[in-house]
Amino acid sequence: MAKDQLTPSRPDAFAALPRFSQDPAELELVRTDRSGFVPPTLPDGVVQAESVQDVVETLRVANRHRLPVVPRGAGTGLAAGASARAGEIVLDVHQMNRVLHIDPVEQTAVVEPGVLNAELNAAAAEHGLFYAPDPASTAICSIGGNIATNAGGMRCAKYGVTRESVLGLKVVLADGQVLVTGAGTIKAVTGYDLNALFIGSEGTLGVVVEATLRLRPVPVATATAAAYFDDVESAAAAAAAVVAARATPSVLELVDGPTLGAIDAATGTRHRSRGEAFLLIQTDGFGAAIERDVVLGAIEPFTRAVQLPADEAATAALLQARRDAIPSLERLGRTSIGDVGVPRKRLAEMVAGIQRISQETGVRIFTIAHAADGNLHPIIVADPDEPITTGAPKEALGRMFELARTLGGTLTGEHGIGLLKQDWVEAELGGLSRELQHRIKQALDPLGILNPGKAI
Amino acid sequence: MAKDQLTPSRPDAFAALPRFSQDPAELELVRTDRSGFVPPTLPDGVVQAESVQDVVETLRVANRHRLPVVPRGAGTGLAAGASARAGEIVLDVHQMNRVLHIDPVEQTAVVEPGVLNAELNAAAAEHGLFYAPDPASTAICSIGGNIATNAGGMRCAKYGVTRESVLGLKVVLADGQVLVTGAGTIKAVTGYDLNALFIGSEGTLGVVVEATLRLRPVPVATATAAAYFDDVESAAAAAAAVVAARATPSVLELVDGPTLGAIDAATGTRHRSRGEAFLLIQTDGFGAAIERDVVLGAIEPFTRAVQLPADEAATAALLQARRDAIPSLERLGRTSIGDVGVPRKRLAEMVAGIQRISQETGVRIFTIAHAADGNLHPIIVADPDEPITTGAPKEALGRMFELARTLGGTLTGEHGIGLLKQDWVEAELGGLSRELQHRIKQALDPLGILNPGKAI
């Protein structure tokens, strides 16, 4: 431990803690997330918490000495919500990664925050159950991070976001006190909805150390289709037609032509030869096949070709193609993954607007979208040595936020604000909302030690 | 206006407001809700708000003079959340009752708080849509009250509670400022979840004056069944078997024998001749008929008889029987409607425990339940001249709350705390949670003028 790296104001504060390190190699690993944002300095130290008690002790020390703490899960965030710099200590909970309990009858799971989304789903699958929120990063993102950002994924339009799957939380507050929220029941309205307050608060109100989650039965049947289009506007219009046809697909994912090309290049598939845009459609439940046919009927006027997978392997390959989108783009350069949301009927306008912004700013932007809930991920790709969060990319980002707002939407559907989107929050929320949020922050973390500068 | 009824501290504060009244006959109408609780005194006055501006002006006056205000919708609450007494002014918004906009493409509605739940559903139905939360009181309860209590109903296990259907709110804060929360999109995570904070806060944090709600497509198909059982424990066990069979019925309502008898007596039906307990089952969606058969297979070992309605009229009659439960019991005496929730697999234990508590306290308790989410409504019926919120009824209520907690449950699944359940909140939430809730209240309503003594 290189204690001399600490500033004079906090020389010995954390040194007594177990699992505290100032090894620069370790600090490098917890410096930022997958947003493309790199803080100018390293954090002062990191605590690798292995238990609730570790979290409690860390926050007690931090609270006593007014030291800022950056909670961290798997570090897969896309908004610099877990980025840390000099003057800050990282509280890393990724090693608290046990599935504590699965109740197959009640269809609930109790997990520690470091459990990966895919690990929970694997454990649930043994009981014929699944955990609905499924970010594209399911294999590498943690439940704690999912809760911190109110993460979504591909199945939200049908099954809701993280908030709808969290029944209760155990949270360590800024002063080290341990709070239990929620109840062990599907419905509970005793007092204010503290669950929802912590969900999506990006570690600024407390550190989640345990979660009781709702699982759901694996659908008895699933039906999948891939549709290809001449252009992305047609695909967006088709997605709107699905909603208008009163279908509720569990998956309705849009991928534009350039992204298809990147997936093909990275994985050897040939999607782009079939069209300049792609919709991945999945229905599930007792009427899955019937509902798929309704969806296909709705999109028929817009499509160039439709492909029905012949077997489970072909179905898995289609889902994997969508999951390969971001890794494939990351091979092309530095990426910054946008997360705007618009009313579903404005999807085609937003898609067209993104193309226009790309042309006008000279910034390469690839678009994928959770089409059934109007949540788009425009992905900026820059050269490896170009800045991704300043200059032209930032200009493009800002214009996309503005367009989303103009269309009645939001600057973030599921990734959060972090540090990256601070400049645009006021325009979306307005001054009064921000003021209230700061009052709530003040009520829960009066010294302001939890993840300062993030979220609100 | 009888100004002399005001206490000296607030003689003229509200007199200048339009639509302010101190007519005792009007005050009598806004004195309490349907909980059975009658405040010892009348409130000092009532404002019949007709616009956002009326609400703003009322709260500005109240804030300036530190006068407590009790927001009120349709007055159908079951926890004395809208009860008001001397020293308090009622702010009644039931006349703000316009459906401002329905967007059939985006599947959203914008409404004023006084719109009745059933009115919204009728307006949505014209576009092939419905609003999912459906309290039994749908015909008489208002959206504002639904939001204040995070109301549920029969369809929650499949479609979620009010919180899952609210996209955005317009709220007048304690000081008269107008806050807009949420976004016009299905997903949005910019800042803290203020929507969820106001939903279920029972008018203690602000007064909702407009709501943007999510509608859903009316299911393409619905399948209904009624199952009769030898006893209520068998019906509860059957309900647990439905969950275990991985079905997701849209309706799974349990009614016990004595309640069936009351319904029969009030409406001329003959349900109780078929069994001592009843499950109303409805599945919906593209596979509705298939799913109903799965449900019937799961409950077959427990049933005495199953009835499939022959046509729409017969289906409507079964649904109406369940809706008739509470009005039928209200004919027997004064009612106090409980609202405990337990983990779904504990339903049979809770039902048996309620029967035991009834026997031991000598209090008549009838039980209906939203079985798919473990939410029971044990209904205490007392003689018209007996107290319903003190004495033996209160003893029985307290013991039911305690039992629910022992089983891992909650004292309220969807009705809220109001005044009625204040004595038991601490035991469920614990001191730290309550303290946090009071800090949040303090942050939003520093003078404590909004619905004092309720909810938290």
Interface residues (C-beta under 8 A of the other chain):
Chain A: D103 V105 E106 Q107 T108 G128 T149 N150 G152 C156 A157 G160 V161 R163 E164 L173 Q177 V178 L179 V180 T181 A183 G184 T185 I186 K187 A188 V189 T190 G191 Y192 D193 L194 A196 L197 I199 G200 S201 L205 R216 P217 V218 V220 A221 A240 V243 A244 R246 A247 T248 T283 G285 F286 G287 A288 I290 E291 V294 G341 V342 P343 R344 K345 H370 D373 G374 N375 G408 G409 T410 L411 T412 G413 E414 H415 G416 I417 V425 E428 L429 G430 L432 S433 R434 L436 Q437 R439 I440 Q442 A443 L444 A455 I456
Chain B: V105 E106 Q107 T108 G128 T149 N150 G152 C156 A157 G160 V161 R163 E164 L173 Q177 V178 L179 V180 T181 A183 G184 T185 I186 K187 A188 V189 T190 G191 Y192 D193 L194 A196 L197 I199 G200 S201 L205 R216 P217 V218 V220 A221 A240 V243 A244 R246 A247 T248 T283 G285 F286 G287 A288 I290 E291 V294 G341 V342 P343 R344 K345 H370 D373 G374 N375 G408 G409 T410 L411 T412 G413 E414 H415 G416 I417 V425 E428 L429 G430 L432 S433 R434 L436 Q437 R439 I440 Q442 A443 L444 A455 I456
